[in-house]
Amino acid sequence: MAKKSPVLVLGEALVDVVHQNGQVTEHVGGSPANVAFGLGRLEHDVTLAAWFARDERGERIAAACNDSGVKIAPGADRASRTSVANAVIDADGKAVYQFDLTWLLPELPVHGSVAHVHTGSIGATLEPGGSQVLRALRDNVDSATVSYDPNARPTLMGTPGAVIARVEEIIALTDVVKSSDEDIEWLYPDRSVADVMRHWLNLGPALAVVTRGGDGAYVAIAGDDAIVEVAPNPVTVIDTVGAGDSFMAGLISGLLDADFLGGPEARASLREARLVDVMPAIDRAISTSSNTVSKAGAYAPTRTEL
C-alpha cells in the first residue's frame, strides 16, 4: 500500500501527436504530467499543477487525471489553448519532438500541505512559468522533499548555455535528480556521466540517477563514493514515449514508500542512506519503465502490474 504523503507535481500537461509508420495517433502526455499519472496509478496522493485549456484536448487531459486518480490544481485549465508535442518515432522506437506550447503555473496548494514536490522538463525552464516553478520550490523546500528531471528539450531550450544555470539552480534545491545519458551529453558535452553525477551531488541532492535507455541506469548517492550500474529488464520495446517519466514515477514511489521522501525527516534519512538502501526504489523504477516501453504511448502501470 502506498504511503499517503501528498505529492505536488509542477509542469506541463499536453497532447503528444505521435507520427509512426505513416500513422498519426494522439496521447495525453507532457513529462511532469506523465510522472503525476504514474504516481496516481501507483496509488499515491498527487496533485498536478499544469496549464491547459478547456478545449477538446484539455478535456482529455482532465479525463486522464481523473482516470489516474490525479487531482488538478485550481486554475490549471485557464490556458487559451492546450499545448501539443509532435513526436516522430524512428525505426528504433525513439521519439523526436517538436512543441507548440505556452506555460504558466496555476494556483498552488497552501504552503506546508504537501510532503514532496516534483518538477522537470519544459515547465522548469520555459518562461514565464519557469521562474514561478523556481519560486514554488524555494517556498516548499523547508517542509517538503524535492525531485527533478531536467529532461532536456533542445527545440525549446535553445542551447545548453541558455538553461544550464537554471538547471543547476533547481538541482541545488533537490533531494533527488534523475536524468538520461542523452540529456547529460547535451547539457555537458565535454564531461563524462560519472563526472556530472558527482558534480550534481556536490550541488546538494542526496541521490542522482542517470538512465541509459536499454542499457539500464547509473546510481550514485551522497553517502557512498561508488557509482553503481544497474541492469535493465529485458522487454520487447514498442516505443519509448514516456519511459523516462515512468522511471521517475517509480523512483519517487519507491522512495516515498521507504520514507526517503516526504518531508524533512525523510530528507535526513535519505542523506544518511547507502546505495543498498535505495535499490528497492531503483528496482521499482526499472519495473515501471520496462512496463511502459512494452506498450504504445506513455502507459503508466499499476502496482499489481509490477
C-alpha positions in Angstrom: 0.0 0.0 0.0 1.3 3.5 -0.9 2.3 6.0 1.7 -0.2 8.8 1.6 2.3 11.7 1.7 0.8 14.4 -0.5 2.8 15.0 -3.7 2.7 18.1 -5.9 3.9 17.9 -9.5 4.7 21.2 -11.2 4.9 21.2 -15.0 3.4 20.8 -18.4 0.5 18.6 -19.5 -0.1 18.4 -23.2 -1.1 16.1 -26.0 1.5 14.0 -27.8 0.7 13.8 -31.5 2.7 10.7 -32.5 3.8 10.1 -36.1 4.9 6.5 -36.7 4.9 4.2 -39.7 2.7 6.6 -41.6 0.0 6.8 -38.9 -0.9 9.6 -36.5 -2.2 8.9 -33.0 -2.7 11.2 -30.0 -1.9 10.5 -26.4 -2.1 12.8 -23.3 1.4 13.5 -22.1 4.0 16.0 -21.0 6.9 14.8 -18.8 5.6 16.1 -15.4 2.0 15.1 -16.2 3.3 11.6 -17.1 5.1 11.5 -13.7 1.8 12.5 -12.0 -0.2 9.9 -13.8 2.4 7.3 -12.9 2.3 8.2 -9.2 -1.5 8.3 -9.2 -1.6 4.8 -10.8 0.8 3.6 -8.1 -1.8 4.8 -5.5 -0.1 8.0 -4.3 -1.9 11.2 -3.3 -0.8 13.5 -6.1 -1.9 16.9 -7.4 -0.8 18.2 -10.9 -0.2 21.9 -11.3 -0.2 22.2 -15.1 -1.5 24.7 -17.7 -4.1 23.6 -20.4 -7.3 24.9 -21.9 -11.0 23.9 -21.6 -10.9 22.6 -25.2 -11.2 19.1 -26.5 -7.6 18.2 -25.9 -7.7 19.8 -22.4 -10.8 17.8 -21.6 -8.8 14.7 -22.4 -6.0 15.8 -20.0 -8.6 16.3 -17.3 -10.1 12.9 -18.0 -6.6 11.3 -17.9 -6.0 12.9 -14.5 -9.3 11.5 -13.3 -8.6 8.0 -14.7 -5.2 8.0 -12.9 -6.5 9.4 -9.6 -4.6 12.7 -10.0 -6.1 15.9 -8.6 -5.8 19.1 -10.7 -4.6 22.3 -9.1 -7.2 25.1 -9.2 -7.0 27.2 -12.4 -4.8 24.7 -14.3 -7.4 24.8 -17.1 -7.3 28.5 -17.9 -4.9 28.5 -20.8 -6.0 29.9 -24.2 -5.3 26.5 -25.9 -3.9 23.2 -24.9 -0.2 22.6 -25.8 0.9 20.0 -28.3 4.1 18.0 -28.7 4.6 16.4 -32.2 6.6 13.2 -31.7 8.1 11.4 -34.7 9.0 7.8 -33.9 12.0 6.4 -35.8 12.7 2.8 -36.7 14.3 2.1 -33.3 11.2 3.3 -31.5 12.9 6.6 -30.3 10.9 9.8 -30.3 12.0 13.2 -31.7 9.8 16.1 -30.5 8.6 19.5 -31.8 6.4 21.6 -29.5 3.6 24.2 -29.7 3.0 25.3 -26.1 2.7 28.0 -23.5 3.4 27.7 -19.8 2.2 29.4 -16.6 1.9 28.0 -13.1 -1.6 27.9 -11.7 -2.7 28.4 -8.1 -0.8 26.0 -5.7 -1.8 24.2 -2.5 -1.3 26.0 0.8 2.3 26.0 2.0 3.1 23.1 4.2 0.2 21.0 2.8 2.4 18.8 0.5 5.2 16.4 1.6 7.0 16.1 -1.8 7.3 18.3 -4.9 8.4 17.1 -8.3 9.2 19.2 -11.4 11.1 18.8 -14.6 11.4 19.3 -18.3 9.9 22.3 -20.1 7.9 23.5 -17.1 11.1 24.2 -15.1 12.8 26.3 -17.8 10.2 27.9 -20.2 9.2 31.4 -19.1 7.2 32.8 -17.6 6.2 29.7 -15.8 9.8 28.5 -15.2 10.6 31.3 -12.8 7.3 30.6 -11.0 8.4 27.0 -10.6 11.7 28.0 -9.1 9.9 30.3 -6.6 7.5 27.5 -5.7 10.4 25.1 -5.0 12.1 27.7 -2.8 8.8 28.2 -0.9 8.3 24.5 -0.2 11.8 23.2 0.3 11.7 23.8 4.1 8.7 21.5 4.5 8.8 19.1 1.5 11.4 17.0 -0.3 12.0 17.8 -3.9 12.8 15.8 -7.1 13.8 17.0 -10.5 14.2 15.6 -14.0 15.9 18.1 -16.4 14.5 16.2 -19.4 16.2 18.5 -22.0 14.2 19.6 -25.0 16.7 21.4 -27.2 14.0 22.6 -29.7 12.5 24.8 -26.8 15.5 25.3 -24.6 17.9 26.5 -27.3 21.5 26.0 -26.2 22.9 24.3 -23.1 24.3 27.6 -22.1 20.9 29.2 -22.1 19.5 26.8 -19.5 22.3 25.3 -17.5 22.2 28.0 -14.8 18.5 27.3 -14.2 19.0 23.6 -14.3 21.8 23.7 -11.7 19.8 26.3 -9.6 17.0 23.7 -9.3 19.3 20.8 -8.7 20.7 22.6 -5.7 17.2 22.7 -4.2 16.5 19.0 -4.8 16.9 15.8 -2.9 16.7 13.5 -5.9 17.8 14.3 -9.5 17.2 11.9 -12.4 18.3 12.4 -15.9 19.1 10.4 -19.1 22.6 10.0 -20.5 21.4 11.8 -23.7 20.4 14.8 -21.6 23.8 14.9 -19.9 25.5 14.6 -23.2 23.6 17.7 -24.4 23.9 19.7 -21.2 27.6 18.9 -20.6 29.1 17.8 -23.9 32.7 17.8 -22.6 32.1 15.9 -19.3 31.6 12.2 -18.5 28.3 11.0 -17.0 30.2 10.0 -13.8 31.7 13.5 -13.5 28.3 15.1 -13.9 26.7 12.9 -11.4 29.4 13.7 -8.8 29.0 17.4 -9.7 25.2 17.2 -9.1 25.7 15.6 -5.7 28.1 18.3 -4.8 25.4 20.9 -5.6 23.0 19.4 -3.0 21.0 16.3 -3.9 21.4 13.1 -1.9 20.6 10.8 -4.8 21.5 11.1 -8.6 20.2 8.6 -11.2 21.0 8.5 -14.9 19.0 6.3 -17.2 20.7 4.7 -20.2 17.7 3.6 -22.3 18.0 -0.2 -23.0 21.3 -0.3 -21.1 19.9 0.3 -17.6 20.9 3.1 -15.3 23.7 4.5 -13.1 23.0 5.3 -9.5 25.0 7.5 -7.1 24.2 8.6 -3.5 25.8 11.2 -1.3 26.5 8.5 1.4 28.6 6.3 -0.9 31.6 7.0 -3.2 30.7 4.4 -5.8 28.6 4.8 -8.9 26.6 1.6 -9.5 25.5 0.3 -12.8 22.0 -1.3 -12.7 20.9 -3.7 -15.5 17.6 -3.2 -17.3 14.7 -5.7 -17.5 14.7 -7.4 -20.9 11.4 -6.5 -22.7 10.2 -6.1 -26.3 10.1 -2.3 -27.0 7.0 -0.9 -28.7 8.1 2.7 -28.2 10.0 4.8 -25.7 7.3 7.5 -25.2 7.1 8.3 -21.5 9.8 5.8 -20.5 11.9 8.2 -18.5 8.8 9.7 -16.8 7.6 6.2 -15.8 11.1 5.6 -14.4 10.8 8.8 -12.4 7.4 7.9 -11.1 8.6 4.5 -10.0 11.6 6.0 -8.3 9.6 8.6 -6.4 7.1 6.0 -5.4 9.7 3.6 -4.1 11.4 6.4 -2.2 8.1 7.6 -0.7 7.2 4.1 0.4 10.7 3.7 2.0 10.3 7.0 3.9 13.3 8.5 2.0 11.0 11.2 0.5 8.1 13.0 2.1 9.3 15.9 4.4 12.3 17.0 6.5 12.7 13.7 8.4 12.7 11.7 5.2 15.3 14.1 3.7 17.5 13.4 6.7 17.1 9.6 6.2 17.9 9.8 2.5 21.0 11.9 3.3 22.2 9.1 5.6 21.2 6.2 3.3 23.6 3.9 1.5 23.2 2.6 -2.1 21.8 -0.7 -0.9 19.0 1.1 1.0 17.7 2.8 -2.2 18.0 -0.2 -4.5 14.4 -1.3 -4.0 13.2 2.1 -5.3 15.6 1.7 -8.2 14.2 -1.7 -8.9 10.6 -0.3 -8.9 11.7 2.5 -11.3 13.2 -0.1 -13.7 10.0 -2.2 -13.5 7.7 0.7 -14.2 9.7 2.0 -17.2 10.1 -1.6 -18.6 6.3 -1.9 -18.4 5.8 1.4 -20.2 8.1 0.7 -23.2 6.4 -2.6 -23.8 3.2 -0.7 -24.6 2.3 2.1 -27.0 2.4 5.7 -25.6 3.2 6.9 -22.1 1.5 4.0 -20.4 1.6 4.1 -16.6 1.4 0.7 -14.8 -0.4 -0.1 -11.5 1.2 -1.8 -8.5 -0.4 -5.1 -9.5 1.4 -5.0 -12.9 4.9 -4.6 -11.4 
